[in-house]
């Protein structure tokens, strides 16, 4: 259940739902979320096992606790070691023309998982959800945005032979097994349950109340008969931000009642907005976000003007006592995107000692993001409409059902 915002003096409790994230001045308390949601922290022993099983250094998102929490990740590794198949499932709610940097986080990590484990992936575009929650978006517009956002997802480098991207509005009409599983979930989840999990009120539309089942069923392999046949026993791993966990707590509760497997999850922290740690980057606030369509000058201006600083009020004070990397947005962004651990550690040391000034730190980030976004834009330009349609056509993927 989402936390309720309650003022206690000048301190406000955090709110974390699939639609709203509000934190205290210190940012989101992820330890509290683990306790509240009942997930498990990803610790050193599990990281060691991932490295041992895959034979590769763990991804920087795991090394730096960007993906920090999980449900049944050990079972995924058990399956992999036993040569049993699993698949990946993640998604995107298409509410804006362009995705922003925060939207990239689950896809960067999912791409890594697909490469390391050599498994199929399904990507759900919840255009129906955005129609229900966004009063300013028509059905036609959310459907168009799903197609456009798919180009950004494809530009992350996914293998067309192992990846199926689908619009809920399309797939519901194309494949009856999708709606059949939606109905199975809806029959076993009560209004009181979804109200308790998601905080729905009596004034919410019946469409919103019914939607969670739609996000649940890609967790079940027989939702995709063109990939897995009618098998309900292919294990699913879902990389997602922690605010999406309520959907899958509901899913994991209902799965055994249907004779299906509970999905496993790995949860990421939120990618902060430019103004600081209180929430997450938002597509509806241009000044809080670096968009994948931004020009090099846009990136430079936004970082210099809006990026919250952990530096001191004067250069003299900063040189004397150093900056605070715990709240500095430029440093926090580097932890997501700079792969070199040694270089990042040196930046942290120099900034906290006062050797590196805020302006210099911002310049390092600007150069990093200009390259990241520029490279992404080049890859996106190469994504044709025909390629998008290929990714979004129900079809067989490279998957061995005999395992």
C-alpha positions in Angstrom: 0.0 0.0 0.0 1.3 3.5 -0.8 2.4 5.6 2.2 0.1 8.4 3.3 1.5 11.9 3.4 1.2 13.0 7.0 2.7 16.2 8.2 4.7 15.8 11.4 5.9 19.3 12.3 8.0 20.3 9.2 8.6 16.7 8.1 6.4 15.0 5.5 6.2 11.2 5.1 7.1 9.9 1.7 4.5 8.8 -0.9 5.4 6.1 -3.3 2.8 4.7 -5.8 3.0 3.8 -9.5 1.8 7.3 -10.2 3.2 9.6 -7.5 6.6 9.8 -5.8 7.0 12.4 -3.1 9.9 12.3 -0.6 11.3 14.3 2.3 14.0 16.8 1.9 16.5 14.0 2.4 15.1 12.0 -0.5 13.4 8.6 -0.7 14.1 6.2 2.2 14.7 3.0 0.3 15.3 1.0 3.4 11.9 1.9 4.6 10.4 0.9 1.2 12.0 -2.5 1.5 10.4 -3.0 4.9 7.1 -1.7 3.7 6.9 -3.6 0.5 8.5 -6.8 1.9 11.2 -7.2 -0.7 14.9 -8.2 -0.1 18.0 -6.0 -0.4 20.5 -7.1 -3.0 23.7 -7.6 -1.0 27.3 -8.7 -1.4 26.6 -12.5 -1.4 24.0 -12.2 -4.1 26.3 -10.0 -6.2 29.1 -12.5 -5.8 26.8 -15.3 -7.0 25.6 -13.2 -10.1 29.2 -12.7 -11.0 30.1 -16.3 -10.5 27.1 -17.6 -12.5 27.5 -15.2 -15.4 31.3 -15.1 -15.5 31.1 -11.4 -15.9 31.6 -8.3 -13.7 28.2 -7.3 -12.3 26.7 -4.2 -14.0 27.4 -0.8 -12.5 23.7 -0.5 -11.6 24.1 -3.5 -9.2 27.6 -2.4 -8.0 26.2 1.0 -7.1 22.9 0.0 -5.6 20.8 1.5 -8.4 19.1 -1.8 -8.6 18.9 -2.4 -4.9 16.0 -4.7 -4.1 14.6 -8.0 -5.4 12.0 -10.7 -5.1 13.2 -14.3 -5.9 16.3 -13.3 -7.9 18.0 -16.4 -6.5 15.4 -18.6 -8.2 16.3 -16.9 -11.5 19.9 -17.9 -11.0 18.8 -21.4 -9.9 16.9 -21.8 -13.1 19.8 -20.5 -15.2 22.3 -22.9 -13.6 19.8 -25.8 -14.1 19.5 -24.8 -17.8 15.8 -24.0 -17.3 14.4 -21.1 -19.4 13.2 -17.8 -18.2 12.3 -14.5 -19.9 12.4 -10.8 -19.2 9.5 -8.4 -19.0 9.6 -4.7 -18.6 7.5 -1.8 -19.9 6.9 1.9 -20.6 3.8 4.1 -20.2 3.9 6.3 -23.3 2.7 9.8 -22.1 5.2 12.0 -23.9 6.7 12.4 -27.3 10.2 11.9 -26.0 11.5 9.8 -23.2 14.0 11.2 -20.7 17.1 9.9 -19.0 15.2 8.4 -16.2 13.2 6.2 -18.6 16.4 4.7 -19.9 17.4 3.1 -16.6 15.3 -0.1 -16.8 16.0 -0.5 -20.5 19.8 -0.2 -20.1 19.7 -2.8 -17.4 17.3 -5.1 -19.2 19.5 -4.9 -22.3 22.4 -6.0 -20.1 20.4 -8.9 -18.7 19.3 -10.0 -22.2 22.8 -10.1 -23.4 24.3 -11.9 -20.3 21.6 -14.5 -20.0 20.6 -14.8 -23.7 16.9 -14.8 -23.0 13.8 -13.4 -24.7 12.2 -10.1 -23.7 8.7 -8.7 -23.8 8.1 -5.0 -23.5 4.6 -3.8 -22.6 3.6 -0.3 -23.8 0.7 0.6 -21.5 -1.0 3.1 -23.8 -4.3 2.1 -22.3 -3.1 3.1 -18.8 -2.0 6.5 -20.0 -5.4 7.1 -21.6 -7.1 6.3 -18.3 -4.8 8.5 -16.2 -4.1 11.4 -18.5 -7.2 13.5 -19.2 -5.4 15.4 -22.0 -4.5 12.3 -24.1 -6.9 10.6 -26.6 -6.8 7.0 -27.4 -5.3 7.8 -30.8 -2.6 9.9 -29.3 -1.4 7.4 -26.7 -1.3 4.8 -29.4 0.9 7.0 -31.5 3.1 7.8 -28.6 3.6 4.0 -27.9 4.9 3.7 -31.5 7.2 6.7 -31.1 8.5 5.6 -27.7 9.2 2.1 -29.1 11.9 3.8 -31.3 13.7 5.0 -28.2 13.5 1.5 -26.7 14.8 -0.1 -29.8 17.6 2.4 -29.9 18.9 0.9 -26.7 20.2 -2.0 -28.8 17.7 -4.8 -28.2 17.9 -7.9 -30.5 14.8 -8.0 -32.8 15.1 -11.8 -32.8 14.7 -12.0 -29.0 12.5 -9.0 -28.3 8.7 -8.4 -28.6 7.4 -4.9 -28.0 3.6 -4.6 -27.8 0.9 -2.0 -27.4 -1.9 -3.1 -25.0 -4.4 -1.5 -27.4 -3.2 -3.7 -30.3 -2.2 -6.9 -28.5 -5.5 -7.2 -26.6 -7.3 -7.4 -30.0 -4.7 -9.7 -31.7 -4.2 -12.5 -29.1 -7.1 -13.9 -27.1 -4.8 -15.4 -24.5 -4.0 -11.9 -23.3 -7.5 -11.0 -22.4 -8.3 -14.5 -21.1 -5.5 -14.1 -18.5 -6.6 -10.6 -17.7 -10.0 -12.0 -16.8 -8.5 -14.8 -14.7 -6.7 -12.2 -12.6 -9.7 -9.9 -12.3 -11.8 -12.8 -11.1 -9.4 -13.5 -8.2 -8.7 -9.9 -7.1 -11.3 -8.0 -5.1 -12.0 -4.2 -5.1 -10.9 -4.0 -1.5 -7.6 -5.6 -2.5 -6.8 -3.2 -5.3 -8.0 -0.3 -3.2 -5.6 -1.4 -0.4 -2.7 -1.9 -2.7 -3.1 1.1 -5.0 -5.0 3.6 -2.9 -8.0 3.9 -5.3 -10.9 5.9 -4.1 -14.6 5.7 -4.8 -14.2 8.6 -7.4 -11.7 6.6 -9.5 -13.0 5.3 -12.8 -13.7 1.6 -13.2 -11.0 1.6 -15.9 -8.3 2.5 -13.4 -9.5 -0.1 -10.9 -9.5 -2.8 -13.6 -6.2 -1.8 -15.2 -3.7 -3.6 -12.7 -4.7 -7.0 -14.2 -3.5 -5.8 -17.6 0.0 -5.0 -16.2 0.0 -8.3 -14.3 -0.5 -10.8 -17.1 2.7 -10.4 -19.1 4.3 -12.1 -16.1 2.6 -15.3 -17.3 4.3 -17.0 -20.2 1.1 -18.4 -21.8 0.1 -14.7 -22.4 2.5 -15.0 -25.4 1.6 -18.2 -27.3 3.6 -17.1 -30.3 6.7 -17.2 -28.2 6.1 -19.9 -25.5 3.1 -21.9 -26.8 0.6 -22.7 -24.2 3.2 -23.3 -21.5 2.4 -21.4 -18.2 5.7 -22.6 -16.6 8.3 -20.3 -18.1 9.8 -18.2 -15.3 9.6 -14.4 -15.6 12.1 -11.7 -14.3 10.9 -8.1 -14.2 13.4 -5.2 -14.0 11.5 -2.1 -12.9 11.5 0.9 -10.7 10.4 0.3 -7.1 7.2 2.3 -7.6 5.9 -0.4 -9.9 6.2 -3.1 -7.3 2.5 -2.8 -6.1 1.4 -4.3 -9.5 3.5 -7.3 -9.0 2.7 -7.8 -5.3 -0.8 -8.3 -6.5 0.4 -10.5 -9.3 2.5 -12.7 -7.0 -0.5 -13.1 -4.7 -2.9 -14.2 -7.4 -0.5 -16.4 -9.5 -0.7 -19.6 -7.4 -4.5 -19.4 -7.5 -4.3 -19.6 -11.3 -1.6 -22.3 -11.2 1.0 -19.9 -12.6 4.5 -19.1 -11.4 5.2 -16.0 -9.3 7.4 -13.5 -11.2 10.8 -12.5 -9.9 11.7 -8.8 -9.7 14.7 -6.5 -9.4 13.9 -2.9 -8.3 15.7 0.2 -9.2 15.9 3.5 -7.3 14.4 6.6 -8.9 16.4 8.8 -11.2 16.2 12.2 -9.5 15.0 15.3 -11.1 17.4 18.1 -11.7 16.1 20.1 -8.8 17.1 17.5 -6.2 16.4 14.3 -4.3 12.7 14.8 -3.3 11.2 12.9 -6.3 11.9 11.5 -9.7 12.6 13.0 -13.1 9.2 13.9 -14.7 8.3 14.1 -18.3 5.7 16.7 -17.5 8.3 19.2 -16.1 10.8 20.1 -18.8 13.1 21.9 -16.3 13.4 18.8 -14.2 14.4 16.5 -17.0 17.0 15.8 -19.7 15.1 14.5 -22.7 16.5 12.2 -25.3 15.7 14.9 -27.9 17.7 17.6 -26.1 20.5 19.3 -28.0 24.0 19.6 -26.6 23.2 23.2 -25.7 19.9 22.2 -24.0 21.8 19.8 -21.9 24.5 22.3 -21.0 21.9 25.0 -20.1 19.7 22.7 -18.0 22.6 21.3 -16.0 24.2 24.7 -15.4 20.9 26.4 -14.5 18.8 23.7 -12.8 21.1 20.9 -11.4 20.9 20.9 -7.6 24.3 21.5 -6.1 26.0 20.0 -3.1 28.6 22.7 -3.2 29.0 25.5 -0.7 27.9 29.1 -0.8 31.3 30.5 -1.6 34.4 29.1 -3.3 36.4 29.7 -0.2 34.0 27.7 1.9 33.9 24.9 -0.7 37.7 24.7 -0.8 37.8 24.5 2.9 35.1 21.9 3.7 34.2 20.4 0.3 30.9 19.5 -1.4 28.2 17.0 -0.5 27.9 14.2 -3.1 24.9 12.7 -1.3 22.7 15.5 -2.6 24.6 16.9 -5.5 22.6 16.0 -8.7 25.5 16.2 -11.0 27.4 13.6 -9.0 24.3 11.4 -8.6 23.8 11.4 -12.4 27.4 10.3 -12.9 26.8 7.3 -10.7 24.1 6.2 -13.2 26.1 6.7 -16.4 29.8 6.8 -15.8 31.0 3.2 -16.0 34.6 3.7 -14.8 34.6 3.0 -11.0 38.0 4.5 -10.4 37.3 7.7 -12.2 34.0 8.1 -10.4 35.7 7.5 -7.0 38.3 10.1 -7.8 35.6 12.7 -8.7 33.9 11.9 -5.4 37.1 12.3 -3.5 38.0 15.6 -5.2 34.6 17.1 -4.8 34.2 16.2 -1.1 37.7 17.5 -0.4 37.0 20.8 -2.1 39.5 20.3 -4.9 36.8 20.0 -7.5 34.3 22.9 -7.7 30.6 22.6 -8.6 31.1 24.2 -12.0 33.9 21.8 -12.8 31.7 18.8 -11.7 28.8 20.1 -13.8 31.1 20.3 -16.8 32.2 16.6 -16.4 28.5 15.7 -16.4 27.6 17.9 -19.3 30.2 16.2 -21.5 29.1 12.7 -20.3 25.4 13.4 -21.1 26.1 15.1 -24.4 27.8 12.0 -25.6 25.2 9.6 -24.2 22.3 11.5 -25.6 24.0 12.2 -28.9 24.9 8.5 -29.4 21.3 7.6 -28.6 19.9 10.1 -31.1 22.1 8.6 -33.8 20.9 5.1 -33.1 17.3 6.3 -33.0 17.6 8.0 -36.4 18.4 4.6 -37.8 15.2 3.0 -36.4 12.7 2.9 -39.3 9.0 2.5 -39.0 9.3 -0.9 -40.7 11.7 -2.0 -37.9 9.3 -0.8 -35.2 6.5 -2.8 -36.9 8.8 -5.9 -36.9 9.5 -5.6 -33.2 5.8 -5.1 -32.5 4.5 -8.0 -34.7 3.5 -11.1 -32.7 5.9 -13.8 -33.9 8.3 -16.5 -32.8 11.5 -15.4 -31.1 14.8 -17.2 -30.7 13.7 -19.4 -27.8 14.1 -23.1 -27.3 10.8 -24.4 -25.8 12.3 -27.9 -25.3 14.2 -26.8 -22.2 
